[in-house]
Amino acid sequence: MTRLRSVVRGCGSYLPRTVVTNDDLAARVDTSDDWIIQRTGIRQRHIAEADETTSVLGIKAAESALRDADIDPSTIDLVICATSTPDHTFPSTATQIQAGLGIGAGAAFDIQAVCAGFVYAVATADKFLTTGAATRALVVGAETFSRLLDWEDRTTCVLFGDGAGALVLEAQPGEGHSGDRGVLTSQLRADGRHREKLYVDGGPGSTGTTGKLRMVGKEVFRFAVGSVTDVIAQAFAATGTTADDLDWFVPHQANRRIIEASADKLGIAREKVVLTVDRHGNTSAASIPLALDAACRDGRIKRGDLVMIEAIGGGFTWGSALIRW
């Protein structure tokens, strides 16, 4: 049966100019390159300068995706930005990206699901496109997480970086089976009872301050490996596919050990896993589109490939989307 699908037309990314290595951090806090690599797989991260706001990063990533798609920004009628580090409390970062691209029509709004934000944003855009409410969507994940860090806390400041990535999605007809190009299914979950395990200790409605990131790392690791694989198994069930059918697994880039343990649990071969955490660190909602763009540009992800994206974020929020490229 013919149905609309949200097809990837282009992808893009942008990383801030400044690179901070593990050795750079070891000069500031009590840590070492070996300690960070052994526990996280991270070797370096990009940190935004004062003039590189979240919307600036998002605009550059969006421009890259639009060039890749070879379409004019004026044809975009939906802009969604996944971010936990907006330029302002309001207006939304999505509206600033929209304005920066010269788009004056359509809808624009932010989604806040922390590290799972990009998966939530793709799922939301898919609903607009497949119901005919929009025709072309720009989905951006953009973060300046360095501005939420306590640089005296060695357990968190070594983990995060800044960056942005974007996809252009377009509504196109499909045949209604797993061979279609586009988003085949999305699975979203949340359980707010886990707030204290990963959160920011401030906000305009509570302390009136930005606050700093706080995390109970062992609890996040346990939940990420033990509980969130349900959304991947359910994506396979919804589409009649298996781990063997996957060409690429592109998870949230938080920690190499979490990624590999999750892949092993699901029977996904490690050679199918896209890893950029060593170069980018954890860029929250930007990590998946950054990894997607890296794998597209080096020729790994090709048209027709079956790609699974998956993430867990503070809250907890988590989700997956299965996409035929």
C-alpha positions as CSV (number, residue, x, y, z in Angstrom):
1,M,0.0,0.0,0.0
2,T,1.4,3.4,-1.0
3,R,2.2,5.7,1.9
4,L,4.3,8.8,2.5
5,R,7.8,8.3,3.9
6,S,10.3,10.9,5.3
7,V,13.3,10.4,3.0
8,V,16.8,11.8,3.8
9,R,17.7,14.3,1.1
10,G,20.9,15.6,2.7
11,C,23.0,15.7,5.9
12,G,25.6,18.1,7.2
13,S,27.6,19.0,10.3
14,Y,29.7,21.7,12.0
15,L,32.3,21.6,14.7
16,P,33.7,24.6,16.6
17,R,37.2,25.8,15.8
18,T,38.8,24.9,19.1
19,V,40.0,21.4,19.9
20,V,40.7,20.3,23.5
21,T,42.6,17.1,24.0
22,N,42.7,14.9,27.1
23,D,46.2,16.2,27.8
24,D,44.8,19.8,27.8
25,L,42.2,18.8,30.4
26,A,44.9,16.9,32.5
27,A,46.6,20.3,32.9
28,R,43.4,21.7,34.5
29,V,42.0,18.8,36.6
30,D,43.2,15.7,38.2
31,T,42.9,13.3,35.2
32,S,45.0,11.7,32.5
33,D,44.8,10.8,28.8
34,D,44.9,7.1,29.7
35,W,42.2,7.4,32.4
36,I,39.8,9.1,30.0
37,I,40.4,6.8,27.1
38,Q,40.1,3.6,29.2
39,R,36.8,4.6,30.7
40,T,35.2,6.5,27.8
41,G,37.1,6.1,24.5
42,I,37.3,9.9,24.2
43,R,40.5,11.4,22.9
44,Q,39.5,15.0,22.1
45,R,36.4,17.3,21.9
46,H,35.5,20.6,20.3
47,I,34.7,23.6,22.5
48,A,32.7,26.6,21.2
49,E,34.2,30.1,21.4
50,A,32.2,33.0,22.8
51,D,30.9,33.9,19.4
52,E,29.8,30.4,18.6
53,T,26.4,30.1,20.1
54,T,24.2,27.1,19.7
55,S,22.2,28.7,16.8
56,V,25.5,29.7,15.0
57,L,26.6,26.0,15.1
58,G,23.1,25.0,14.0
59,I,23.0,27.4,11.1
60,K,26.4,26.1,9.8
61,A,25.3,22.5,10.1
62,A,22.0,23.3,8.4
63,E,23.8,25.1,5.5
64,S,26.0,22.0,5.0
65,A,22.9,19.7,4.9
66,L,21.1,22.0,2.5
67,R,24.1,22.0,0.2
68,D,24.3,18.3,0.3
69,A,20.6,18.1,-0.5
70,D,21.0,20.7,-3.3
71,I,17.8,22.5,-2.3
72,D,17.0,26.1,-1.6
73,P,16.3,27.0,2.1
74,S,13.0,28.7,1.0
75,T,11.5,25.2,0.3
76,I,11.8,24.2,3.9
77,D,8.5,24.4,5.7
78,L,9.5,22.9,9.1
79,V,12.6,23.5,11.2
80,I,13.1,21.5,14.4
81,C,16.1,22.0,16.6
82,A,17.0,19.4,19.3
83,T,19.0,21.2,22.0
84,S,19.4,21.5,25.8
85,T,21.6,24.6,25.4
86,P,19.5,27.2,23.6
87,D,20.8,30.6,23.0
88,H,17.9,32.1,25.0
89,T,15.1,30.9,27.2
90,F,13.0,32.2,24.3
91,P,12.7,32.6,21.4
92,S,13.6,29.0,20.4
93,T,16.9,28.2,18.8
94,A,15.0,26.8,15.8
95,T,13.6,30.2,15.0
96,Q,17.1,31.7,15.1
97,I,18.3,29.0,12.7
98,Q,15.3,29.6,10.5
99,A,16.0,33.3,10.4
100,G,19.7,32.7,9.8
101,L,18.9,30.7,6.7
102,G,16.5,33.3,5.4
103,I,13.4,31.2,5.8
104,G,10.4,33.3,6.5
105,A,7.5,30.7,6.4
106,G,6.5,27.4,7.9
107,A,6.9,26.2,11.5
108,A,10.0,26.2,13.8
109,F,10.4,24.9,17.3
110,D,12.8,23.3,19.7
111,I,12.7,19.8,21.2
112,Q,14.3,19.2,24.6
113,A,15.0,15.5,25.3
114,V,18.7,16.0,26.1
115,C,20.9,13.4,24.4
116,A,17.9,11.6,22.9
117,G,16.7,14.9,21.4
118,F,17.7,14.2,17.8
119,V,15.8,10.9,17.8
120,Y,12.8,12.7,19.2
121,A,13.2,15.4,16.6
122,V,13.4,12.9,13.7
123,A,10.3,11.1,15.0
124,T,8.4,14.4,15.3
125,A,9.4,15.6,11.8
126,D,8.4,12.2,10.4
127,K,4.9,12.7,11.8
128,F,4.5,16.1,10.1
129,L,5.8,14.8,6.8
130,T,3.9,11.6,6.6
131,T,0.6,13.2,7.5
132,G,1.0,15.9,4.9
133,A,1.4,18.7,7.4
134,A,4.9,19.6,5.9
135,T,6.8,18.7,2.8
136,R,10.4,19.4,3.7
137,A,11.9,19.4,7.1
138,L,15.2,20.6,8.5
139,V,16.1,18.6,11.6
140,V,19.0,20.0,13.6
141,G,20.9,18.7,16.7
142,A,23.0,21.5,18.2
143,E,24.7,21.9,21.5
144,T,27.1,24.0,23.5
145,F,27.3,21.7,26.4
146,S,30.6,23.2,27.5
147,R,28.6,26.0,29.0
148,L,26.8,23.7,31.4
149,L,30.0,22.0,32.8
150,D,31.6,22.3,36.1
151,W,35.2,22.5,35.0
152,E,36.3,21.4,38.5
153,D,34.4,18.1,38.3
154,R,36.7,15.7,36.5
155,T,34.0,13.0,36.2
156,T,31.9,15.1,33.9
157,C,34.0,17.9,32.3
158,V,36.1,15.3,30.4
159,L,33.0,13.8,28.7
160,F,31.3,16.5,26.7
161,G,31.9,18.7,23.7
162,D,30.1,21.1,21.4
163,G,28.9,20.7,17.8
164,A,25.9,20.5,15.5
165,G,24.5,18.2,12.8
166,A,21.5,18.3,10.5
167,L,19.3,16.3,8.2
168,V,17.0,17.4,5.4
169,L,13.9,15.2,5.2
170,E,11.4,15.2,2.4
171,A,8.0,13.6,2.1
172,Q,8.1,11.1,-0.8
173,P,5.7,8.2,-1.7
174,G,6.8,4.7,-0.7
175,E,5.3,1.2,-1.1
176,G,4.7,0.7,2.6
177,H,7.3,-2.0,3.3
178,S,10.8,-2.2,4.8
179,G,12.4,-1.7,1.4
180,D,11.1,1.9,1.2
181,R,13.6,4.7,1.5
182,G,13.0,7.0,4.5
183,V,12.1,6.6,8.2
184,L,10.5,3.2,8.6
185,T,9.7,3.4,12.3
186,S,10.5,5.4,15.4
187,Q,10.2,4.2,19.0
188,L,10.2,6.8,21.9
189,R,10.2,6.3,25.6
190,A,10.7,8.3,28.9
191,D,10.8,7.6,32.6
192,G,11.1,10.8,34.6
193,R,11.7,9.0,37.9
194,H,15.4,8.9,37.0
195,R,16.0,12.7,37.1
196,E,18.6,12.6,39.9
197,K,20.9,10.4,37.9
198,L,21.6,13.0,35.1
199,Y,20.4,16.6,35.4
200,V,21.4,20.2,35.5
201,D,21.0,21.8,38.9
202,G,19.4,25.0,37.8
203,G,16.9,26.6,35.5
204,P,14.7,29.8,35.0
205,G,11.7,28.2,36.8
206,S,13.7,27.0,39.8
207,T,16.9,28.7,40.7
208,G,16.9,31.5,38.1
209,T,20.3,30.4,37.0
210,T,21.7,28.2,34.2
211,G,23.1,25.6,36.6
212,K,25.7,22.9,36.1
213,L,25.5,19.3,34.8
214,R,25.4,16.6,37.5
215,M,25.6,12.9,36.8
216,V,25.8,9.5,38.6
217,G,27.8,7.8,35.9
218,K,27.5,4.2,37.1
219,E,23.7,4.5,37.2
220,V,23.5,6.0,33.7
221,F,25.8,3.2,32.4
222,R,23.6,0.5,34.0
223,F,20.4,1.9,32.6
224,A,21.8,2.6,29.1
225,V,23.0,-0.9,28.7
226,G,20.3,-2.7,30.6
227,S,17.1,-1.0,29.7
228,V,17.1,1.0,26.5
229,T,17.7,-1.8,24.1
230,D,13.9,-2.3,24.1
231,V,13.4,0.5,21.6
232,I,15.8,-1.2,19.1
233,A,14.2,-4.6,19.5
234,Q,10.8,-3.0,19.0
235,A,12.0,-1.2,15.9
236,F,13.1,-4.5,14.4
237,A,9.7,-6.1,15.3
238,A,7.8,-3.2,13.8
239,T,9.5,-3.6,10.4
240,G,10.1,-7.3,10.3
241,T,13.9,-6.8,10.2
242,T,16.7,-8.1,12.4
243,A,20.2,-7.0,13.4
244,D,21.6,-9.0,10.5
245,D,19.6,-6.7,8.1
246,L,21.3,-3.6,9.5
247,D,24.0,-1.9,7.4
248,W,24.9,0.6,10.1
249,F,24.2,1.2,13.8
250,V,24.7,4.9,14.7
251,P,24.0,5.3,18.4
252,H,24.4,8.4,20.6
253,Q,28.1,8.9,21.1
254,A,28.4,9.1,24.9
255,N,30.8,6.3,25.9
256,R,32.5,3.7,23.8
257,R,31.9,1.0,26.5
258,I,28.2,1.7,26.5
259,I,28.0,1.6,22.7
260,E,29.9,-1.7,22.4
261,A,28.0,-3.3,25.2
262,S,24.7,-2.3,23.7
263,A,25.7,-3.6,20.3
264,D,26.9,-6.9,21.7
265,K,23.6,-7.4,23.7
266,L,21.6,-6.9,20.5
267,G,23.7,-9.0,18.3
268,I,24.9,-6.1,16.1
269,A,28.3,-6.8,14.7
270,R,30.9,-4.2,15.9
271,E,32.0,-3.5,12.3
272,K,28.5,-2.1,11.7
273,V,28.8,0.4,14.5
274,V,29.7,4.1,13.7
275,L,32.0,5.6,16.3
276,T,32.9,9.2,16.6
277,V,33.1,9.6,20.4
278,D,36.9,9.5,20.3
279,R,36.9,12.7,18.2
280,H,33.8,14.6,19.4
281,G,33.1,13.4,23.0
282,N,29.5,13.5,24.0
283,T,27.8,16.3,22.1
284,S,24.3,15.4,23.4
285,A,21.6,16.0,20.8
286,A,24.3,16.7,18.1
287,S,26.1,13.4,18.5
288,I,24.0,11.3,16.1
289,P,23.8,13.7,13.2
290,L,27.5,14.4,13.6
291,A,28.2,10.7,13.3
292,L,25.8,10.3,10.4
293,D,27.5,13.0,8.5
294,A,30.9,11.6,9.2
295,A,29.8,8.2,7.9
296,C,28.2,9.6,4.8
297,R,31.2,11.7,3.9
298,D,33.7,8.9,4.2
299,G,31.4,6.7,2.0
300,R,30.2,4.2,4.6
301,I,26.5,5.1,4.6
302,K,25.2,4.9,1.0
303,R,21.7,5.2,-0.6
304,G,19.6,2.2,0.2
305,D,21.5,1.3,3.4
306,L,19.5,0.3,6.5
307,V,20.5,2.6,9.4
308,M,19.5,2.4,13.0
309,I,19.9,5.5,15.2
310,E,19.5,5.2,19.0
311,A,20.0,7.4,22.1
312,I,19.4,7.8,25.8
313,G,19.2,11.2,27.5
314,G,18.6,12.7,30.9
315,G,15.2,12.2,32.4
316,F,15.5,9.4,31.3
317,T,14.4,9.8,27.7
318,W,15.4,7.3,25.0
319,G,14.4,6.2,21.6
320,S,15.3,4.7,18.2
321,A,14.6,5.3,14.5
322,L,15.2,2.9,11.7
323,I,15.9,4.6,8.4
324,R,16.4,3.3,4.9
325,W,18.9,5.8,3.5
